[in-house]
Amino acid sequence: MPPKRASPDEDFFEPSDASETENAPKKPAAKRARKSTATAPAPDVSHILALKNSDLKKCEHDELVEYVEALQKAVKSAGEGGSASVQLSEEKLKEEVQKATNLLVRAMERSMTWKPSCKTGGAKVSYSGLLVDERVLPLMLGLKATDRFKAKRMTEAEFQSAVGSVEGSARYCTLYLKGNVNIKWDHAARTFTVSGSYGKMT
């Protein structure tokens, strides 16, 4: 019997070299893109001071908080550097008093939300701010620009007579300040805190 001839396919078949496969350069694994951890830049102090009353009224609560925090950091940094309080011109002082008053009222009203303690007028509200010029706070409260104090208590009527009406809004009622309003003034840090109680009309 004549020997079996290899098929054309078998004649040209070359077995692969395993070592060549192993030694072949490997493609580098694709690097995963890193997620950006950058945060939004802090509000610029000069931008905040340039805001008009109409601009502040349009701000959301979180935005107002950012502005206050930015100003507090700026004042703290200035205090650590030993710089004195800014002395605004009379025109700028009036503008700053109005702006600070609007910011105070707007922030307090947004914080006056419904709580069970509103039924008895025992809900608490607080606002902290800072002073670009130390004359701003007494003028906000209807006092003389030269008046100074560490702590002061006003009736809600006296307080609202100075800063304007302060009213919160609930689903079925309006919320009002109740009792006395306390003001604390930290001269060194040039910051102040206003606190009081609120509830529904009885």
Secondary structure, DSSP 8 states (H G I E B T S, - for coil): -------HHHHT-----HHHHHHS--------------------HHHHHH--HHHHHH--HHHHHHHHHHHHHHHHHHHHTT-------HHHHHHHHHHHHHHHHHHHHHH----GGGGGT-EEEEEEEE-SSTTHHHHHTTS-TT---SEEEEEHHHHHHHH---EEE-SSSEEEEEEEEEEEEETTTTEEEEEEEEEE--
